[in-house]
Amino acid sequence: MLVIIHTPELKVLVLERADHPGYWQSVTGSLDADELPLQAARREVFEETGLDVDKFVLSDWGLQYEFEIFEEWRHRYKPGVTLNQEYVFGLRVPQPDTVTVHAREHLGFVWLPYSEAAEKVFSWSNRAAILKLPDMLAR
């Protein structure tokens, strides 16, 4: 699951991974047992940023990406799982704001114009989703 947190002016929040300094990403996460993607998106946004999703507009972008899980992160999945299905959501906030990152997961955050955010993230699927932001807002 991937959540692009953004403003109406196309500023995008990206977070620096604690386990890989220099790797930047949007909010990501896995589904817990019996959890739907939308529920996971809500939970992960709160866990990773402290933002209360109920105060903003969370939308399902209807996008899904499938990719091979990096070898170093496969231990987080059941044995033999090598592919991940990523569901993409957008969370529109009125303006860039301070978020609360947890040191276990992230070192810091930055708000960037969407094109700069797309260049900064390490994941191709994250980049592709961020670049769709103008089209998603036009819908």
C-alpha positions in Angstrom: 0.0 0.0 0.0 1.3 3.5 -1.0 -0.2 6.8 0.1 0.8 10.0 -1.7 0.2 12.8 0.8 -0.1 16.1 -1.1 -1.5 19.6 -1.1 -3.8 21.2 -3.7 -0.7 23.1 -4.9 1.1 19.7 -5.7 3.5 19.7 -2.8 4.3 16.1 -1.8 5.5 14.7 1.5 8.4 12.3 1.4 10.0 10.5 4.3 13.6 9.3 4.7 13.9 5.7 5.7 15.7 5.0 8.9 17.0 1.6 7.7 18.4 3.2 4.6 19.5 6.8 5.0 19.2 8.6 1.7 16.2 6.4 0.6 13.1 8.6 0.4 9.5 7.5 0.0 5.9 8.2 0.5 3.9 6.5 3.2 4.0 2.7 2.5 3.0 -0.4 4.4 1.6 -3.9 4.3 -1.9 -5.1 5.1 -2.4 -6.7 8.5 -4.5 -9.9 8.7 -8.0 -9.3 7.5 -7.3 -5.7 6.7 -8.5 -4.0 3.5 -6.2 -1.7 1.6 -8.1 1.5 2.6 -7.9 0.5 6.3 -4.1 -0.1 5.9 -3.7 3.3 4.3 -5.5 5.0 7.2 -3.4 3.1 9.8 -0.1 3.6 8.0 -0.6 7.3 7.5 -1.2 7.8 11.2 1.6 5.5 12.3 4.2 7.1 10.0 3.2 10.7 10.2 0.8 11.2 13.1 -1.8 12.8 10.7 -5.4 12.1 11.5 -6.8 10.9 8.1 -10.4 11.9 9.2 -9.4 15.5 9.0 -8.4 15.3 5.3 -9.5 13.8 2.0 -8.3 10.2 1.4 -9.0 8.8 -2.0 -8.4 5.5 -3.7 -6.6 6.3 -7.0 -7.6 3.0 -8.5 -3.9 2.2 -9.3 -2.1 -1.0 -8.5 1.5 -1.8 -9.1 3.2 -5.2 -8.8 6.9 -5.4 -8.1 9.5 -7.8 -6.8 10.3 -7.3 -3.1 13.9 -6.4 -2.5 15.8 -9.3 -1.0 16.7 -7.4 2.1 13.0 -6.9 3.0 11.6 -10.4 2.2 11.9 -11.5 5.8 8.9 -9.3 6.5 6.7 -11.5 4.3 5.7 -15.1 4.4 8.3 -17.6 3.2 8.3 -17.8 -0.6 6.6 -14.4 -1.2 8.7 -12.5 -3.7 6.1 -10.2 -5.3 4.1 -7.3 -3.8 0.8 -5.9 -4.9 0.8 -2.2 -4.1 -2.5 -0.2 -3.9 -2.2 3.6 -4.4 -4.1 6.2 -2.4 -3.9 10.0 -2.2 -4.3 12.1 0.9 -5.0 15.7 0.2 -4.1 18.1 3.0 -4.6 21.9 2.8 -1.0 22.9 3.2 2.4 21.5 4.1 2.6 20.9 7.8 4.9 19.3 10.3 4.5 15.6 10.7 5.6 13.3 13.5 8.0 10.6 12.2 8.9 7.6 14.3 12.7 7.1 14.6 12.3 3.4 14.1 11.0 4.0 10.5 12.1 7.4 9.4 14.8 9.9 10.0 12.9 13.0 8.7 10.6 14.4 6.1 10.4 17.1 3.5 7.6 18.7 1.4 8.6 19.1 -2.3 7.0 20.1 -5.5 5.6 16.9 -7.0 8.2 16.7 -9.8 11.1 17.1 -7.3 9.5 14.5 -5.0 9.2 12.1 -7.9 12.9 12.5 -8.5 13.8 12.0 -4.9 12.0 8.7 -4.1 13.9 5.5 -4.7 11.0 3.3 -5.8 9.9 3.3 -9.5 6.3 2.7 -8.4 6.4 5.6 -5.9 7.8 7.8 -8.7 5.1 6.7 -11.1 2.3 7.4 -8.6 3.7 10.8 -7.7 3.9 11.8 -11.4 0.1 10.9 -11.8 -0.8 13.5 -9.1 -1.9 16.3 -11.5 -4.2 13.9 -13.3 -5.6 12.5 -10.1 -6.4 16.0 -8.9 -8.1 16.8 -12.2 -10.5 13.9 -11.9 
